[in-house]
Amino acid sequence: MELRAANIIDSEIEGHYGFFPIVDQISTRRHHHDFFEIFLIAKGTIHHHVNGETTLLSEGHLVFIRPEDAHCFSQHEHQNCELLNIAFLQSTQRDVCAFLDHDTCTHVLLQPQLPPTVTVSQQALKSVIRQLEQWGRVLHRDKQRSRLALRGLLANVVSAHFLTPSHIVDDAIPRWLQTLCHQMEDRENIIEGRDALLRLANRTPEYVGRSFKQHLGITPSRFINDLRLDYAADLLLHTDQTLTEICYATGFGNLSHFYHLFKKRWRCAPNQYRKRYQQSFIP
């Protein structure tokens, strides 16, 4: 079944908003369309069948569907699912990608065999839902403004969740490992560290360790420490917390160890980093 933009999308707005609060409303019939689509799982779980593969999607999964992708859904273990989506014209996609970075968008969004899929952190999930819902509410009030707002929304979502350098988008990396890396960016998981990583991976420590070395070239400990050091650098610039407070707030249990790792990663001591890069709008 082919869905056509002419039957769904207002050409003046260039996009269409959909909200499906119950799983029975979500399409179980295999289809493709001549437009792009981004959908978000707001609650629950659902099976996504696309291009010959089946993936279990759950709360926070954000998926970028291309016109050539043939897909449908099926219920998972009698669970409900809430899904939000935005459909938009191919011309709109081209304009947004040209604004962001055409080559990067092509590589990350269009070349993979399967639709790019990322996990939105719990901190960001409510914000993304709110952005989609707000655009859906004002959709037909002012078509010109809605069109402009759609482009801003798409640029924001694509750049923040699909093109951010910290996100791993690579067909050679297993999907579970990509998802794990995204989930570990949540502050709570960064602080919890290794226990959170193994719990979310749901695999043996040995298998996780081998996978990190094979696909990312680093150990799980190095991965966690890098996340913690990035978080520590952010706290240094945007809070007045002491080094001791930041050390323990980011999950490090030893101040001298934190100091050593920070200096190795950022090539300067924490206090030097704060003095060098912290700026204030107030003189």
Secondary structure, 3 states (H helix, E strand, C coil): CEECHHHHCCCCCCEEEEEECCHHHCCCCCEEECCEEEEEEEEEEEEEEECCEEEEEECCEEEEECCCCCEEEECCCCCCEEEEEEEECHHHHHHHHHHHCHHHHHHHHHCCCCCCEEECCHHHHHHHHHHHHHHHHHCCCCHHHHHHHHHHHHHHHHHHHCCCCCCCCCCCCCHHHHHHHHHCCCHHHHHHCHHHHHHHHCCCHHHHHHHHHHHCCCCHHHHHHHHHHHHHHHHHHHCCCCHHHHHHHCCCCCHHHHHHHHHHHHCCCHHHHHHHHCCCCCC
